[in-house]
Amino acid sequence: MADYSNYQKKVISRYYDNRPQIDQQRLAELVTNLYLGKPGKQMDKNWLSAKEIMERLGVPEGRVEHVCKQRDPTLLGEVVQDIQNGKIKPKPKPKSSTKKPSE
């Protein structure tokens, strides 16, 4: 495994501390891309990214499947609005173990 400097460790830690906000912003950007995009490989990648982000943000599984099945950017926009209004709460952070493995 790579050895990171203390500075790099702090940058990585801050990234993961702010991941829900980053994911919310990315999901909002994907709504725009899906509205303006043309059908093709890039559109498929955007829907796949949207699905992964919604799962990370704690959107109920049934709603994720419905939005992805319909492939309607309007439905995705409603999900983004619900997240921003607090109707959908982000998943709590998993608690990392600080114990070192025994040798």
NUMAR-527311 format. One record per residue: residue in three letters; x, y, z of N, C-alpha, C, O, CB in turn. Coordinates in steps of 0.001 Angstrom, whole numbers. Glycine has a CB too. Example, Ala and Ser with C-alpha at 12.3 -4.5 7.8 and 13.67 -1.06 7.14 Angstrom:
2
ALA, 13190, -5690, 7800, 12300, -4500, 7800, 13200, -3300, 7800, 14236, -3319, 8465, 11308, -4473, 9046;
SER, 12850, -2250, 7080, 13670, -1060, 7140, 12900, 30, 7870, 13409, 1138, 8039, 14084, -598, 5725;
REM end
This chain:
103
MET, 842, -1174, 0, 0, 0, 0, 886, 1235, 0, 1972, 1227, 580, -957, -1, 1212;
ALA, 430, 2282, -641, 1222, 3500, -756, 1323, 4202, 599, 391, 4190, 1403, 608, 4443, -1806;
ASP, 2462, 4800, 816, 2652, 5603, 2015, 2335, 7048, 1658, 2899, 7600, 714, 4109, 5461, 2580;
TYR, 1434, 7651, 2413, 1044, 9028, 2161, 1650, 9933, 3221, 1829, 9533, 4371, -488, 9169, 2138;
SER, 1964, 11159, 2816, 2457, 12140, 3775, 1282, 12571, 4658, 123, 12307, 4340, 3107, 13375, 3047;
ASN, 1594, 13222, 5746, 532, 13694, 6640, -407, 14646, 5910, -1620, 14601, 6114, 1135, 14390, 7874;
TYR, 143, 15501, 5066, -671, 16429, 4288, -1635, 15668, 3379, -2822, 15990, 3318, 224, 17363, 3456;
GLN, -1125, 14663, 2677, -1967, 13881, 1779, -3072, 13151, 2552, -4206, 13048, 2083, -1113, 12875, 997;
LYS, -2727, 12647, 3735, -3729, 11970, 4559, -4849, 12921, 4962, -6014, 12525, 4987, -3077, 11375, 5806;
LYS, -4512, 14166, 5278, -5520, 15151, 5657, -6412, 15509, 4460, -7623, 15669, 4613, -4844, 16416, 6217;
VAL, -5812, 15634, 3278, -6589, 15942, 2074, -7573, 14813, 1791, -8744, 15066, 1507, -5655, 16165, 855;
ILE, -7112, 13591, 1866, -7973, 12424, 1636, -9083, 12381, 2673, -10236, 12113, 2336, -7150, 11114, 1677;
SER, -8751, 12640, 3918, -9737, 12631, 4998, -10806, 13701, 4770, -11994, 13432, 4943, -9048, 12851, 6355;
ARG, -10394, 14909, 4385, -11365, 15981, 4130, -12265, 15637, 2951, -13453, 15961, 2964, -10643, 17309, 3866;
TYR, -11713, 14984, 1934, -12531, 14572, 790, -13660, 13656, 1256, -14820, 13868, 902, -11663, 13858, -277;
TYR, -13327, 12653, 2041, -14350, 11710, 2500, -15286, 12330, 3528, -16438, 11911, 3634, -13694, 10477, 3089;
ASP, -14819, 13315, 4286, -15702, 14015, 5212, -16759, 14822, 4463, -17879, 14985, 4946, -14889, 14931, 6129;
ASN, -16402, 15327, 3283, -17308, 16156, 2491, -17949, 15393, 1338, -18556, 16008, 461, -16566, 17351, 1952;
ARG, -17831, 14094, 1321, -18335, 13290, 202, -19838, 13468, -44, -20241, 13550, -1204, -18040, 11829, 455;
PRO, -20679, 13533, 981, -22113, 13730, 699, -22397, 15034, -56, -23220, 15051, -971, -22902, 13721, 2006;
GLN, -21727, 16113, 316, -21936, 17385, -379, -21415, 17309, -1818, -22027, 17858, -2735, -21239, 18535, 382;
ILE, -20301, 16637, -2004, -19737, 16461, -3348, -20695, 15631, -4197, -20930, 15949, -5363, -18337, 15781, -3280;
ASP, -21244, 14572, -3615, -22183, 13720, -4343, -23463, 14479, -4700, -23991, 14311, -5799, -22523, 12479, -3512;
GLN, -23961, 15304, -3792, -25160, 16086, -4084, -24918, 17016, -5265, -25760, 17125, -6157, -25591, 16894, -2850;
GLN, -23783, 17679, -5271, -23437, 18592, -6359, -23307, 17831, -7670, -23798, 18289, -8701, -22132, 19340, -6047;
ARG, -22657, 16684, -7643, -22465, 15882, -8851, -23804, 15388, -9393, -24009, 15375, -10606, -21537, 14691, -8562;
LEU, -24708, 14987, -8520, -26018, 14512, -8950, -26803, 15648, -9618, -27476, 15425, -10625, -26807, 13942, -7747;
ALA, -26721, 16855, -9069, -27384, 18006, -9674, -26805, 18298, -11059, -27545, 18639, -11982, -27247, 19242, -8766;
GLU, -25499, 18167, -11205, -24863, 18376, -12507, -25294, 17304, -13507, -25461, 17587, -14693, -23335, 18377, -12361;
LEU, -25470, 16086, -13028, -25906, 15005, -13911, -27313, 15255, -14453, -27613, 14884, -15587, -25864, 13671, -13170;
VAL, -28171, 15879, -13654, -29515, 16206, -14138, -29399, 17099, -15377, -30072, 16861, -16380, -30356, 16911, -13021;
THR, -28562, 18106, -15307, -28357, 19000, -16446, -27804, 18239, -17637, -28281, 18405, -18760, -27414, 20145, -16069;
ASN, -26807, 17410, -17402, -26202, 16645, -18500, -27214, 15711, -19151, -27194, 15524, -20367, -25005, 15838, -17993;
LEU, -28097, 15126, -18349, -29081, 14198, -18896, -30172, 14936, -19675, -30688, 14413, -20662, -29706, 13371, -17774;
TYR, -30523, 16145, -19237, -31498, 16938, -19985, -30939, 17331, -21353, -31639, 17262, -22362, -31893, 18197, -19188;
LEU, -29685, 17738, -21373, -29095, 18295, -22589, -28401, 17267, -23466, -28096, 17546, -24625, -28121, 19358, -22226;
GLY, -28149, 16080, -22925, -27377, 15077, -23655, -28157, 14393, -24759, -29387, 14407, -24795, -26873, 14049, -22709;
LYS, -27398, 13800, -25651, -27973, 13011, -26739, -27831, 11539, -26379, -26861, 11152, -25727, -27278, 13328, -28112;
PRO, -28788, 10714, -26797, -28699, 9279, -26497, -27388, 8681, -27021, -26931, 9011, -28115, -29900, 8530, -27109;
GLY, -26804, 7807, -26222, -25557, 7157, -26604, -24833, 6628, -25385, -25392, 6512, -24294, -24660, 8120, -27369;
LYS, -23577, 6314, -25609, -22776, 5724, -24528, -22629, 6680, -23344, -22692, 6256, -22190, -21391, 5332, -25051;
GLN, -22432, 7968, -23630, -22241, 8925, -22544, -23497, 9031, -21683, -23410, 9166, -20462, -21866, 10303, -23105;
MET, -24645, 8970, -22312, -25909, 9023, -21569, -26026, 7808, -20642, -26451, 7932, -19493, -27118, 9079, -22546;
ASP, -25645, 6637, -21153, -25677, 5424, -20329, -24738, 5546, -19135, -25082, 5135, -18027, -25302, 4196, -21167;
LYS, -23551, 6110, -19358, -22596, 6299, -18262, -23142, 7277, -17219, -22967, 7083, -16016, -21247, 6807, -18808;
ASN, -23805, 8329, -17701, -24377, 9304, -16766, -25461, 8673, -15902, -25532, 8955, -14705, -24953, 10502, -17530;
TRP, -26305, 7823, -16483, -27345, 7160, -15690, -26725, 6194, -14684, -27206, 6077, -13557, -28329, 6409, -16608;
LEU, -25668, 5510, -15084, -24985, 4602, -14168, -24383, 5390, -12998, -24477, 4973, -11844, -23883, 3805, -14911;
SER, -23769, 6527, -13311, -23206, 7379, -12252, -24302, 7888, -11323, -24126, 7918, -10105, -22441, 8569, -12864;
ALA, -25427, 8285, -11898, -26540, 8782, -11085, -27027, 7703, -10129, -27319, 7977, -8965, -27696, 9258, -11981;
LYS, -27112, 6476, -10630, -27561, 5371, -9780, -26592, 5152, -8618, -27019, 5005, -7473, -27701, 4078, -10607;
GLU, -25300, 5131, -8908, -24297, 4917, -7861, -24336, 6035, -6823, -24235, 5780, -5623, -22894, 4823, -8476;
ILE, -24483, 7265, -7286, -24508, 8395, -6356, -25759, 8357, -5488, -25691, 8601, -4283, -24439, 9723, -7121;
MET, -26907, 8050, -6103, -28138, 7968, -5306, -28019, 6894, -4228, -28476, 7090, -3102, -29349, 7674, -6212;
GLU, -27408, 5762, -4568, -27221, 4693, -3579, -26321, 5159, -2448, -26597, 4872, -1283, -26627, 3439, -4239;
ARG, -25241, 5881, -2773, -24336, 6388, -1736, -25018, 7408, -844, -24720, 7500, 347, -23099, 7007, -2369;
LEU, -25945, 8185, -1426, -26623, 9227, -658, -27775, 8700, 186, -28359, 9456, 962, -27134, 10285, -1586;
GLY, -28113, 7435, 55, -29142, 6852, 890, -30548, 6999, 335, -31519, 6921, 1088, -29083, 7456, 2230;
VAL, -30672, 7211, -970, -32004, 7259, -1587, -32581, 5850, -1498, -31876, 4879, -1771, -31946, 7772, -3096;
PRO, -33853, 5724, -1120, -34451, 4391, -1008, -34283, 3587, -2301, -34412, 4119, -3403, -35938, 4509, -656;
GLU, -33994, 2303, -2137, -33676, 1438, -3276, -34789, 1410, -4319, -34513, 1421, -5518, -33400, 30, -2792;
GLY, -36029, 1373, -3878, -37154, 1354, -4799, -37209, 2603, -5669, -37526, 2543, -6857, -38444, 1210, -4033;
ARG, -36895, 3725, -5051, -36908, 4980, -5812, -35751, 5034, -6799, -35913, 5520, -7918, -36842, 6183, -4864;
VAL, -34600, 4544, -6399, -33445, 4493, -7308, -33795, 3664, -8536, -33549, 4081, -9668, -32197, 3902, -6592;
GLU, -34368, 2492, -8306, -34725, 1605, -9413, -35774, 2251, -10324, -35691, 2147, -11548, -35249, 266, -8874;
HIS, -36759, 2919, -9717, -37811, 3562, -10505, -37229, 4657, -11402, -37534, 4719, -12594, -38890, 4153, -9579;
VAL, -36395, 5517, -10824, -35801, 6622, -11586, -34935, 6077, -12722, -34998, 6574, -13846, -34958, 7537, -10659;
CYS, -34139, 5068, -12431, -33249, 4516, -13455, -34020, 3758, -14530, -33621, 3748, -15695, -32221, 3596, -12814;
LYS, -35107, 3132, -14146, -35916, 2394, -15127, -36625, 3372, -16068, -36688, 3134, -17274, -36956, 1485, -14410;
GLN, -37153, 4462, -15524, -37860, 5448, -16336, -36907, 6287, -17193, -37267, 6732, -18283, -38681, 6359, -15440;
ARG, -35688, 6495, -16685, -34681, 7319, -17373, -35229, 8700, -17714, -35065, 9203, -18826, -34202, 6621, -18652;
ASP, -35877, 9287, -16735, -36469, 10611, -16899, -35691, 11604, -16033, -35711, 11494, -14808, -37989, 10603, -16517;
PRO, -35002, 12574, -16654, -34240, 13542, -15865, -35111, 14337, -14896, -34619, 14809, -13871, -33518, 14492, -16786;
THR, -36404, 14491, -15207, -37304, 15212, -14305, -37417, 14479, -12974, -37411, 15106, -11915, -38699, 15379, -14945;
LEU, -37519, 13148, -13026, -37596, 12363, -11785, -36296, 12482, -10993, -36310, 12567, -9765, -37893, 10878, -12098;
LEU, -35180, 12488, -11707, -33888, 12639, -11038, -33785, 14020, -10397, -33232, 14163, -9306, -32728, 12421, -12036;
GLY, -34316, 15029, -11073, -34337, 16378, -10507, -35154, 16446, -9230, -34802, 17170, -8298, -34890, 17361, -11517;
GLU, -36252, 15686, -9186, -37064, 15643, -7967, -36299, 14989, -6818, -36426, 15401, -5665, -38374, 14885, -8225;
VAL, -35513, 13977, -7136, -34679, 13336, -6108, -33676, 14353, -5561, -33485, 14455, -4349, -33934, 12086, -6689;
VAL, -33039, 15103, -6461, -32070, 16120, -6032, -32762, 17147, -5137, -32218, 17548, -4108, -31420, 16820, -7263;
GLN, -33953, 17567, -5529, -34709, 18545, -4728, -35031, 17977, -3346, -34906, 18680, -2343, -36018, 18950, -5455;
ASP, -35441, 16721, -3288, -35750, 16095, -2003, -34511, 16010, -1112, -34597, 16202, 101, -36334, 14698, -2221;
ILE, -33374, 15725, -1714, -32124, 15669, -946, -31791, 17054, -401, -31436, 17196, 769, -30956, 15136, -1823;
GLN, -31905, 18068, -1244, -31580, 19429, -825, -32555, 19956, 220, -32175, 20753, 1077, -31570, 20352, -2025;
ASN, -33809, 19516, 153, -34811, 19950, 1141, -34760, 19139, 2430, -35462, 19458, 3390, -36199, 19854, 545;
GLY, -33943, 18104, 2459, -33793, 17305, 3672, -34793, 16182, 3802, -34862, 15541, 4851, -33900, 18178, 4855;
LYS, -35577, 15921, 2760, -36540, 14821, 2818, -35839, 13469, 2737, -36333, 12465, 3249, -37565, 14950, 1686;
ILE, -34686, 13463, 2090, -33858, 12260, 2026, -32565, 12584, 2756, -31819, 13479, 2360, -33586, 11804, 533;
LYS, -32313, 11849, 3821, -31114, 12076, 4638, -29966, 11217, 4137, -30172, 10053, 3794, -31397, 11773, 6125;
PRO, -28747, 11777, 4088, -27589, 10964, 3699, -27352, 9834, 4697, -27688, 9943, 5876, -26330, 11840, 3588;
LYS, -26775, 8764, 4203, -26441, 7640, 5075, -25427, 8101, 6105, -24554, 8910, 5790, -25892, 6438, 4260;
PRO, -25523, 7601, 7332, -24506, 7945, 8324, -23166, 7332, 7920, -23095, 6277, 7290, -24925, 7458, 9737;
LYS, -22121, 8035, 8309, -20779, 7556, 7984, -20488, 6274, 8749, -20799, 6169, 9936, -19718, 8629, 8308;
PRO, -19893, 5302, 8071, -19490, 4100, 8801, -18333, 4445, 9733, -17419, 5187, 9371, -19088, 2956, 7821;
LYS, -18396, 3898, 10917, -17326, 4159, 11876, -16149, 3271, 11539, -16263, 2048, 11466, -17799, 3919, 13336;
SER, -15009, 3924, 11333, -13820, 3150, 10985, -13130, 2664, 12244, -13122, 3334, 13277, -12851, 3986, 10131;
SER, -12566, 1508, 12130, -11857, 927, 13254, -10471, 1532, 13328, -9744, 1550, 12335, -11783, -609, 13134;
THR, -10102, 2027, 14496, -8784, 2630, 14670, -7784, 1634, 15235, -6622, 1968, 15465, -8875, 3843, 15579;
LYS, -8251, 393, 15461, -7355, -616, 16010, -6415, -1111, 14922, -6802, -1263, 13763, -8151, -1791, 16615;
LYS, -5207, -1351, 15310, -4226, -1919, 14377, -4356, -3427, 14411, -4585, -4003, 15474, -2767, -1478, 14733;
PRO, -4214, -4077, 13264, -4288, -5537, 13267, -3188, -6133, 14132, -2056, -5649, 14129, -4190, -6083, 11839;
SER, -3513, -7154, 14850, -2511, -7791, 15698, -1528, -8584, 14828, -1889, -9175, 13811, -3189, -8718, 16747;
GLU, -318, -8567, 15263, 732, -9254, 14480, 1035, -10597, 15066, 1886, -11319, 14548, 2011, -8421, 14417;
REM end
